[in-house]
Amino acid sequence: MSDLIDAMEAEGELVPSQDRYSAEVRAELESMSAATIDRYLAPARAKDPIRGKTATKPGSLLRNSITVRKAGDEVEAEPGFFEVDTVAHCGPTLKGEFARSVNFTDMHIGWSFTYSIRNNAHLHIRTAFDHFIAQVPFAVTGIDCDNGSEFINHDLIGWAGQREVFFTRSRPYKKNDQATIESKNNHLVRRYGFYHRYDTATELALLNQLWPLVNDRLNFFTPTKKPEGWATDTVGRRKRLYDKPRSPYQRLLAAGVLNPAQETELAAYKATLKPVAMQRRITEIQQELTRLAGRKTARLEQHIAWKAPDPAGLKTRAS
């Protein structure tokens, strides 16, 4: 909260003694618990009733030759190992062609990168991975994927081998093996990109304008907690212990994997970010996406909710 408030003050969006903002208000914000924040924001977090569908198709090719990484395996000791998954922007049906977002998150610090593609063809997946390597500000040492055929193929494994990137996969039908990226799919892709169906070039271009803003907001200004052990409370019940909340950017600096020049370059980039202007632009893109895809998605949802007419010519709702 302090880091975000500092950035908003530097941007000129929070000025003491203006618009009810003051040192006392800042102190209250900094002392507010996460549960209180959630309670205040609950009315603004109304979700669209449309929900997504899984689009993972198992890829048996090469699967037995790829190392399996399971839930509970030791977490990497430094940044660079990413979980990756695709999210289908299909709306209520998987029929036809629709955009997909390739989502990456670092297991150690939570750094995120997202890129949308036209479909799951190997060429487009490779393009997303190339953008990922070029834009992440530290070395990528490993990638963990699910068993989808978009990942388990010679093309992508060859790509990883050329760059000396360690490649692993999760167990089939075990989503807990990729709990980190599954969580990111929800509170990054679905929260900011919604559940609409995006199947045009215009919608795809808007998604790729949205994700850099969202990634910067999450990477530089949104703190996360990481579990660091277990303890017992006063009545002997087991409870999880978490470290102090820090943004992925702060965790990256603390990891010590960047040289001084890289740290200076990243700090200079962070100084150019304006959180309020970023949020305004995010909202504008979201409104345009909803304008383009909202009614289309609702019509598909309504169509699917009704069965085909029976011989008597009467429509009946699907059970």
C-alpha positions in Angstrom: 0.0 0.0 0.0 2.8 2.5 0.9 4.6 1.9 -2.4 1.4 2.4 -4.4 0.5 5.6 -2.5 4.0 7.0 -3.0 3.5 6.4 -6.8 0.1 8.1 -6.8 1.5 11.1 -4.9 4.3 11.4 -7.4 1.8 11.2 -10.2 -0.1 14.1 -8.6 -3.3 12.1 -8.2 -3.1 12.2 -4.3 -2.4 15.6 -2.9 -2.7 16.3 0.9 -5.6 18.5 1.8 -7.4 17.9 -1.5 -10.3 15.5 -2.3 -10.4 14.3 1.4 -6.8 13.0 1.2 -4.6 13.7 4.2 -1.8 12.2 6.3 -4.5 10.7 8.6 -6.2 9.1 5.6 -2.9 7.7 4.4 -2.2 6.2 7.9 -5.6 4.6 7.9 -5.0 3.1 4.4 -1.6 1.7 5.5 -3.0 0.1 8.6 -6.1 -1.4 6.9 -6.2 -5.2 6.8 -6.8 -7.2 3.6 -10.1 -8.4 4.9 -11.3 -4.8 5.4 -10.2 -3.9 1.9 -12.1 -6.8 0.5 -15.2 -5.8 2.4 -15.1 -2.2 1.1 -14.4 -3.3 -2.4 -17.0 -6.1 -2.5 -19.8 -4.1 -4.2 -17.3 -3.1 -7.0 -16.3 -6.7 -7.6 -19.5 -8.0 -9.1 -18.6 -10.8 -11.5 -20.1 -11.5 -14.9 -22.3 -14.7 -14.7 -20.6 -16.2 -17.7 -17.8 -18.7 -16.8 -15.0 -20.1 -18.9 -14.4 -23.6 -20.1 -11.3 -25.8 -20.1 -9.7 -26.1 -23.5 -6.8 -28.4 -22.6 -6.3 -31.3 -25.0 -3.8 -33.9 -23.8 -0.7 -34.3 -25.9 0.7 -37.8 -25.7 3.6 -36.9 -28.1 6.9 -36.8 -26.1 5.1 -36.8 -22.8 7.0 -39.7 -21.3 10.3 -38.0 -22.2 9.6 -34.9 -20.1 10.3 -34.7 -16.4 7.2 -34.6 -14.2 7.0 -31.9 -11.6 4.5 -32.5 -8.8 2.7 -30.4 -6.2 4.8 -30.4 -3.1 8.1 -30.5 -4.9 10.7 -28.1 -3.5 10.2 -24.5 -4.7 13.0 -23.0 -6.7 15.5 -20.9 -4.6 15.8 -18.0 -7.1 13.8 -16.3 -9.8 13.7 -17.8 -13.3 11.4 -20.9 -13.1 8.0 -20.2 -14.6 4.7 -22.0 -14.7 2.8 -21.5 -18.0 -0.8 -22.1 -19.0 -3.2 -21.0 -21.7 -6.7 -19.4 -21.0 -9.4 -19.8 -23.7 -11.4 -16.7 -24.4 -14.2 -18.8 -25.8 -17.2 -17.5 -23.9 -19.8 -20.3 -23.3 -18.8 -22.5 -26.2 -15.6 -24.1 -27.5 -16.8 -24.2 -31.1 -15.0 -22.2 -33.7 -11.8 -20.2 -33.4 -11.2 -17.8 -30.5 -8.3 -16.0 -28.9 -6.2 -17.5 -26.1 -4.0 -15.9 -23.6 -0.7 -17.5 -22.7 0.0 -16.8 -19.0 3.4 -17.1 -17.3 4.2 -16.7 -13.6 7.5 -17.1 -11.7 7.4 -19.6 -8.9 9.8 -17.7 -6.6 8.7 -14.1 -6.9 5.4 -14.2 -8.7 6.5 -12.1 -11.7 3.8 -12.3 -14.4 3.8 -12.1 -18.2 0.7 -12.5 -20.4 0.3 -12.5 -24.2 -2.8 -13.2 -26.3 -2.7 -15.2 -29.5 -5.1 -16.0 -32.3 -5.3 -19.8 -31.5 -3.3 -22.6 -30.1 -1.3 -23.3 -33.2 2.4 -24.0 -32.6 3.4 -20.9 -34.5 1.4 -18.6 -32.3 2.5 -20.4 -29.1 6.1 -19.9 -30.2 5.4 -16.2 -30.8 4.1 -15.8 -27.2 7.2 -17.6 -25.8 9.5 -15.3 -27.9 7.8 -12.2 -26.5 8.1 -13.7 -23.0 11.8 -14.3 -23.2 12.4 -10.8 -24.7 10.4 -8.9 -22.1 11.0 -10.6 -18.8 13.8 -8.5 -17.1 15.8 -11.5 -15.8 17.1 -14.9 -17.0 14.5 -17.6 -17.6 15.9 -21.0 -16.4 12.9 -23.3 -16.5 9.3 -23.7 -17.7 6.7 -26.0 -16.3 3.5 -26.7 -18.4 0.5 -28.9 -18.3 -0.1 -31.8 -20.7 -1.8 -29.8 -23.4 -0.7 -30.6 -27.0 0.1 -26.9 -27.5 3.1 -27.4 -25.1 4.0 -31.0 -25.5 5.5 -30.9 -29.1 8.8 -31.1 -30.8 8.7 -27.4 -31.8 8.4 -26.0 -28.3 10.8 -28.5 -26.8 13.4 -27.6 -29.4 12.8 -23.9 -28.6 13.6 -24.6 -24.9 16.7 -26.7 -25.8 18.2 -24.0 -28.0 17.9 -21.5 -25.1 19.0 -24.1 -22.4 15.7 -23.7 -20.6 14.8 -26.6 -18.4 11.4 -28.1 -19.4 9.0 -30.0 -17.1 5.3 -30.9 -17.0 2.6 -31.6 -14.4 0.8 -34.8 -13.9 -2.4 -35.3 -16.0 -5.6 -34.2 -14.3 -3.7 -32.8 -11.2 -4.3 -29.1 -11.2 -2.6 -28.7 -7.8 0.7 -29.4 -9.6 0.3 -26.0 -11.2 -1.6 -24.2 -8.3 0.4 -20.9 -8.8 -0.5 -20.4 -12.5 -4.1 -21.7 -12.0 -4.6 -18.9 -9.4 -3.0 -16.3 -11.8 -5.4 -17.4 -14.5 -8.3 -16.4 -12.3 -7.2 -13.2 -10.7 -5.2 -11.9 -13.7 -6.7 -13.1 -17.0 -10.3 -13.6 -15.8 -10.4 -10.7 -13.5 -9.1 -8.2 -16.1 -10.1 -9.9 -19.3 -13.5 -11.2 -18.2 -15.3 -14.3 -19.6 -16.4 -12.8 -23.0 -15.7 -14.5 -26.3 -13.0 -12.8 -28.3 -12.7 -14.0 -31.8 -11.8 -10.9 -34.0 -8.5 -9.2 -34.8 -9.6 -6.0 -33.1 -10.4 -7.8 -29.8 -7.0 -9.6 -30.0 -5.2 -6.3 -30.4 -7.1 -4.8 -27.4 -6.1 -7.8 -25.3 -2.4 -7.2 -26.1 -2.8 -3.6 -25.2 -4.4 -4.6 -21.9 -1.9 -7.2 -20.6 1.3 -4.9 -20.4 -0.7 -2.5 -18.2 -2.0 -5.3 -16.0 1.4 -7.0 -15.7 3.1 -3.7 -14.8 0.4 -3.1 -12.1 0.8 -6.5 -10.6 4.6 -6.8 -10.9 5.5 -3.4 -9.6 2.7 -2.3 -7.3 0.7 -5.3 -6.1 2.2 -7.1 -3.0 1.8 -10.9 -2.5 2.4 -13.2 0.4 4.4 -16.4 0.3 4.0 -19.3 2.8 7.2 -19.9 4.8 6.2 -22.5 7.4 3.8 -23.8 9.9 3.0 -23.1 13.6 0.2 -23.8 16.1 -2.2 -21.3 17.6 -3.1 -20.9 21.3 -5.4 -24.0 21.2 -3.0 -26.2 19.3 -4.5 -25.9 15.8 -2.1 -25.9 12.9 -1.8 -22.6 11.0 0.1 -21.4 8.0 2.8 -18.7 8.4 3.4 -16.2 5.6 6.2 -13.7 5.0 5.8 -9.9 4.8 3.8 -8.9 1.7 6.0 -7.5 -1.1 5.6 -6.9 -4.8 7.3 -9.1 -7.3 9.6 -6.2 -8.1 10.7 -5.9 -4.5 11.2 -9.7 -4.3 13.3 -9.6 -7.5 15.6 -6.9 -6.0 15.9 -8.9 -2.8 16.8 -12.0 -4.7 20.1 -10.5 -5.9 20.0 -11.9 -9.4 20.3 -8.5 -11.2 23.5 -6.6 -11.7 23.6 -2.9 -10.7 23.0 -1.7 -14.3 19.9 -3.9 -14.6 18.6 -2.7 -11.2 19.1 0.9 -12.3 17.3 0.3 -15.6 14.4 -1.4 -13.9 14.1 1.3 -11.2 14.0 4.0 -13.9 11.3 2.1 -15.7 9.2 1.9 -12.5 9.6 5.6 -11.9 7.8 6.2 -15.3 4.7 4.2 -14.3 1.6 6.2 -13.3 -0.8 3.8 -11.5 -3.9 6.0 -11.8 -3.3 6.7 -15.5 -2.7 2.9 -16.0 -6.0 2.1 -14.3 -7.9 4.6 -16.4 -6.5 3.0 -19.6 -7.2 -0.5 -18.3 -10.8 0.6 -17.7 -11.1 2.1 -21.2 -9.8 -1.1 -22.8 -12.2 -3.3 -20.7 -15.1 -1.1 -21.6 -14.2 -1.4 -25.3 -13.8 -5.2 -25.0 -17.2 -5.4 -23.3 -18.8 -3.2 -26.0 -17.4 -5.5 -28.8 -17.9 -8.9 -27.2 -20.5 -8.5 -24.4 -23.7 -8.8 -26.4 -22.2 -11.5 -28.7 -21.3 -13.6 -25.7 -24.7 -13.1 -24.1 -26.4 -14.2 -27.3 -24.3 -17.4 -27.3 -25.1 -18.0 -23.7 -28.8 -17.6 -24.4 -28.7 -19.8 -27.4 -26.9 -22.6 -25.5 -29.4 -22.4 -22.6 -32.2 -23.6 -24.9 -32.5 -27.1 -26.4 -33.5 -27.6 -30.0 -37.2 -27.6 -30.6 -38.9 -31.0 -29.9 -41.2 -32.6 -32.6 -44.2 -30.7 -31.2 -42.4 -27.4 -32.0 -41.9 -26.4 -28.3 -38.6 -25.1 -26.9 -37.6 -26.4 -23.5 -34.8 -25.2 -21.2 -31.7 -27.3 -20.9 -31.6 -29.3 -17.6 
